[in-house]
Amino acid sequence: MANSIASQKDPVAGSVESTSLTKISLQDALNVLEDAFERGADDDAARLRDEIMKSLDRAARPQLLKLLYKRGIDCLKDQRTVVADGLLTWLRQCDPVSLKANLAEAAVVQVLEGRKAATDLFREFVMRRPMHRIQAATEPGLMRAGTLMCIGAVDLDFQLGGFTLPGGHSESQHLFAGAEEGNVFVFCDGLTGFELGGFDVLFNAISDPDVFGARLEVLADTSETIVNHPQQCLQNTRNWLSETFANETDFIVPKTVRVAAKSRRADVLAEHDPNFPLLMRPVGSQTGDGLVKFDTASEFTKTDYVLEESYLTEFHDFGSDDSFYRKFRCWWIGGTVVPNHLFVHTHWKVHSAASRLETMDGRPALQAEEKEFLADAKSPRREQVDHMMHAIAEANGLDYFGVDFSFLPSGQIVVFEANATMRSHYPEYSDTYPYLQKPATAHVAAFQKLVRAKAGR
């Protein structure tokens, strides 16, 4: 190895003065490079990078990229951020069009400079190169699918080489698991509908018009074959659902109105005359963030203004005789109704963690009730659910969406929401609730069948 690194101390790492890189392993060469990054020896690091590249033939370079990624992520886990930065920045320089490499570098930038800087770096990358192959078809000629997604205006969360899409998307990555077909991630921030050609079918994961309305409008005129066409997603707001089924008698979609930011609350009541209790949530919020309940008009008007653009929804008490609240979820997948879960909780705001960890854990009777719901295909209740799901699908025109609902004491279904911006996959509960694996498998199989049918395969 070159004299420039003769000051390195550990011969086991391959840092001996006269040893050429051809005589030590790539692993040992990277050990020396890591030490240079750790010491802040930028000149030594630059020379080492040049020597490593010169010493490798073309066939060995994929192994270098693999090692750089693994070591960089391991250093990030161990909070050796300076070393991770050096390794992953070099990885991106060696493989500038790789989604994996750019995500890894963004994860380091997030630690060093914050989420905004990391998002800006990644956004610049996907604006230059919006399409990325994630999964190759196993054989030539198999279907080519693409998943549409969008960064938007929010800052992303990059963790250890992965990222979390902003709210307003369908879950997507697990839906192609085990499929023979290829899958390409398509970041639509800089694209128009006219630039989406070359695919057999697209899955539009940009699902919430309140979050991504402007982007959906840009894509709405595309003639490509798309699961959940942007034009259909655009109309599917909470108030649209309420207005569409205002006169429905077989199930209830509670009255929901949309109010502008800085609306005077007394004026809102005078204009819309809602019944109380009343739920209020910010437009574009998910998972109950910002959701509050007002029991009376006087409670609602204690504050003068609605500060954010919000939805107001009449609350129907769906508590059962045993004092539990139950929230069911089913998915409509290309004409098939697939049950997803039953959450049970002691509070009306029913969510996964509270339900699973606080209420259902240690209560076999509640878990048995969920199993029964997931397996039910023929009961009168299931007939009610199927009728409701078909009616909503006919109205919204979506190929793929979930519905959250419950049963009132009268036996009537009350619908909470119907959209594709909700979870279908809960791997964190696979050990404690193993019976969820069967509906999860059925969900993925139904989705892949839908995609193939949409493509005419």
N, C-alpha and C positions, 0 to 999 in steps of 0.2 A: 504494500500500500504506500501511497505517496508520503514523503517526508513531512508534509504539512500537518499530518496528524500524529507525528512521533511523540507528542506530549501526552497522548492518551495512556492511561495507567494500567488497564486491565487486559492482559494478553489473551485471556479467555474470550474476550469480546472481539478478538481479531484485530486489535489496534496495535500492531507491531510495525515498527518503522519500515522494514524492508519487504513486508509481505504484500504481494499484489492481490487484488480482489479476485483474481482467477483462482487463488489458492485457499480462499476461505469461503464459507457459506454465505449466502445472501442474508440469512438470519444474523450472522455475526457482523456483517457489514452494516446492517440496520441498527444493531446494538451500538456501534460506533457513532452512527448518525444521530441516534437518540441522545447519546451523551453530549454531542456537539450542540444540539438544540437545548438540552438542559442547562449547559454552561453559557448559552447565549453567544456561542462562537459562530457568528453568521458566515464568516469567510470560510472556516473549516467545513461548515455544513454545505455551503455552495460547492466547494471542491469535491466533497464526498459524493454529493448527488451526481456531479458530472462523471466521477470515476465509476460509480455504480452503473450508470446508464451505458458508459462505454464498455464496461466489462460484460454486459448481458447481450446475448444474441436475441433476435426478435422473438423466438419461441419462448424465451424465459420471461418476457415482459408481463404477460398476464399474471404470472406468479408474483412479480413485484407489486402490481396493483392490488392483488388480493392481500398480500402481507401488509402493505401500507394501510389499507382499510382496517384490517383486524387490529393491527397495533395502534393505529390512531384512535379507534373506538375504545380499545382497552385502556389507553392512557386517559381518555376523556372520563371513563368510568372511575379511574383511580385519581381523578382530579389533577393529573399532570398536564395541565392545560397548554402550557408552552410547547411541550413535546407534541401533544396532539395537534396543535396548530401547525407546527412544522411539517409533520407527516401528512396531515390531511390537505394542507395547502398544496404540497407537492403532488399528492394524489390527483387533485383537481387539475393541476398544471399538466400532468401526464395524460389525463383522460378528461379533457375539458367539456365533452358533450355528455358525460355520464351523469344521469340523475342521481345515482347512488353517491358518487364522489361529491357532487355539489350539495347534496343534503348533509353529508358528513361535515363539509367545511362550514355550512350554515350553523350546524350544531355547536361548533367551536366558537364561531363569531357570536352566537347568542350568549355564551358564557363570558366572553371577553367584552362585548360591546352592547349586549342587550338584544331583545327580540326584534325591535324595529330595524336595527342594522342588519340582522340576519335575514329578516324578511325582504328588505330592500335588495340585498345581495341575491337572494333566491329568485325574487320577482324579475330582476334584470336578466337572470339566466333563462327563465322559462319564456320570457318575452322574445328572446333570441332563438330559443329552441323549444317550442311548445309541445312536441310529441316525443314520447319515450316508451320504448318497448319494455314491458315488465315481464311478460310471459310469452315465450315463442311457441308457435304451433308445433306439435310433436311430429307432424308429417307435412310435406309440401302439399299445398292446395287446400288445407283446412281453413276454416272461417277466420277472418281477421276482424277482431272487435276492438273498439276503442271506448274508454271511459272518460266522459267530459267532466272536468272539474275547474275550479276557479279560485284564485287567491283572494281577489277583491281588495278592499281597502284596509282590512284588519291585519294585525301582526300575528304570524303563525307561531307555533310552538315546536321547536326542533329538539328532539331528544335522541342522542346516540345514533344518528344517521337516519332517523325516520322523522315523520312530521305528522302533525294533527291538522286536518283540514278545518277551516273555520265553520262555525255553525251555518246551517243552510244547505248542507250536502246530505245526500244519502250515504250510508255506509257502502263501501264498494269493494275494498281489497279482498275480502274473504269470499266474495260472491263468485269469483272465477277459480277458486281453489279446486285443483284436481281436473280442471277442464283441459281437453285436448287442444282447444282453440288458442290462438294467440290473443294477447291483450296489450293495448297501448294506452298509456295515460296521456290525455290531451288537455293541456292547460289552456283554457279559452280566453284568458285575459286580453290577449292581443289579436284574437282571431275573429273572423266573421263566419256566418253560416256557409259562405261560398268557399271556404278553405278547409272543409271537413271531408273532402272526397277521398276515395281509395279504401274505404272500409266496407265490409259486408253489413255491419250493424254497429250502432253506437249506443252506449248506455249513458243517459244524461243523469249524472249524479248531482247536478246543480238544481236543487229541488225547491228551494224556498223563494217565492217571488218577493217577499218582504225584505230579504237580504240581498238577492241578486237579480232584482227585477230588470235593471238596466242591461245586464249581460244576457239574460233570457230574451229580452227584446231584440238584441243584436242577432241572436241565433234563431229567432222564431220563424224566419222565412226559409230556413234550410229545407231542402227536399230530400235530405239523406234519410235512410231508414234508422229510426231512433226509438229505443225503449224510453218512455216518458218524454215525449217531444216537448221542447221548450215552450211551444205555443200553449200546450195543455197545462204545463206547470205555471204559466203566467197568471192564469185565472184562479188558481187554487189557493185562495186566501181563506182565513178563518171566517171573515164576514161573508164571503161568497158562499161558503158551505151553508152557513146559517140562513142566508136569504134564499138559496136554492131549495132548501127543505123546510121552509117556514110553515108550509101547510101540510107537511107529512104527518100522517096519523099512526103509521105502523111503528115508528121510532121517533125519538125526539133529538133534534139538533138545537141546543139552546140558542136563544137570540143573542147575537154578537154584533156589536157595532164598532167601527173604527173611528177614533177621535184624534184630532190634530194635537200636536204639542202646544202647550200654553193655552189650552182651552179652559175657560172658566167652568168649574165643576157644576155649579148651579145651572148654567146654560146647557150643559150636556144632559142633565136630568130633564130639563124642560123640553129639550128637542127630542130625546129618544124615549123618555118615560119607561125606563127599565124596571123590572121587578127585582127586589132584593131577597136574599143576599146577592151580591154582585162581585164578580172576579175582575181584576184588572191586571193586565200584563203588558210590558213594552212590546211594540211591534218588532218582530224578528227574533224574539227571545225563545229559547228552547229549554227543555228539562226543568221547567218551573222557575227559572231564574226571573226574579222580579215579580212573581205572581203573588198577589195579595187578595184577601177577601174582605169585603165590607158588608156587615150584617144589616145596616140601616142607612137611609139617605143622610141622616145627620152625621153619621160617622164618615161617610164618603165626602161630605162637604166641609169637614173640619179644616181641610186644606183648600185654599182658594182655587188652585189650578192643577190640571193634569200636565205635568212637566214634560213628559216624553210622549211622542206619538204612541197610542196605546189601543189595545182591544179591551172592550168591556163585554163580559159574558155573564148572562144570568146563571146563577148557581142552582143546580138541582141536587138536593140531598140524596146521595146514593148509599148512605150508610145502611148496613144490614142489621137484622135483629140481634145479632151477636156482637154488635158494636164495632165490627170491622168494616173497613172500606175496601172494595175490590175493584181493581182496574184490569180489564182484559185487553189483550192486543191480538188482532189477527191481521194477516197480510193478504192482499189481493195480488196474485202473481200470474198474470196472463190468463185469467179466467178461473184460477184455482184459489180457494180460500184455505190458507195455511195458518192454523193457530200458532201463536208465538210464545205467550206467557200469560200467567195470571199473577199479578202482584196483590198482596193483601197487607194492609197496614191499619194502624189505630187512628191515623189522621187522614183527613180528606185529601191532602196533598200527597199522593201515593207515588213513590219513586223506587227505583230498583234497590239501591243500597239500604234505604230505610226499611223497605219491605223484606228483602232477603236477610239482612243481618240483624234487624231488630225484632221483627214480628214472625216471619215464617221459619226462621232457624229454631230448631227445637220444638216445633209444633207439627208432628207428623200428619195430623188431620188436615192442616192447611196444604201441606205438600201433596197429600193424596187428592185433595180437591183440584189442585193444579194439574196433576197427572190425568185426572178424569177429564178436565177441560181439553187438554192437549190431545187426548185419544178420542174424544167424542166426535162422531160423524153423522149421527142419526137422530139425536134427541130433539124434542120440540124446541128447546133453547137453541140448538145448533141450526135448526131451520130458520129461526128468527134472525140469527147472526148472518146466515147465508143470504137471506132476503135483503137485509140491510147492506151487506157488502156489495151485492149485485146492483142495488139501486144507486149507491154512491159511485161505483165504477162506471155505470152508464152515464151519470151526470158529469163526472170530471174527465172522462176520456183517458185516464192514465192506465198504463200497463202494469204498474208496480207501485203499490203504496200500502201503508199500514193504517189501521183504524184503532184508536183507543176508545173504549166504551165500558159501560157497566149496566147493571140492571137495577131499576128503581124498585122500591117495595111493591109497586103495582105490577111488576113483571115486565114493564116496558123497557126497551133499550134506550139509554141516553148516550149520545155520541159526544166525546170530548174533542177529538180532532181526527182528521183524515188527510194524510200526506205521506211523502216518502222521506221526510226529514225526521226519522226516528230510528232508534236502534233495533236491529234484529238479532244481534250476535252478542252473547255475554260469556266470553271465555273465562272470565274471572270467577264464574260460579260452576265451572265444569266439574270440579272435585266435590263440592258440597251439594250440588243439585245435578247428579249425573243423568237424570232422566231428561234433561234439556237437550242432550246430544241428538236424540232422535228427531225432534222438530227442527233443530238447527240443520241437520243433514237434509231433511225434507225441503227446507227453505232453499238451500243452495241448489238442490237438484231441480226444483221447480223454476228457479231463476234461470239456470242454464238451459232448461228446456224452452223457456220463454224467449231467450236470446236467439237460440237456434231457429225457433219457429218464426221469429220476427225477420230473420235473415233468409227465410225460405229454405232452411236446411232440413 
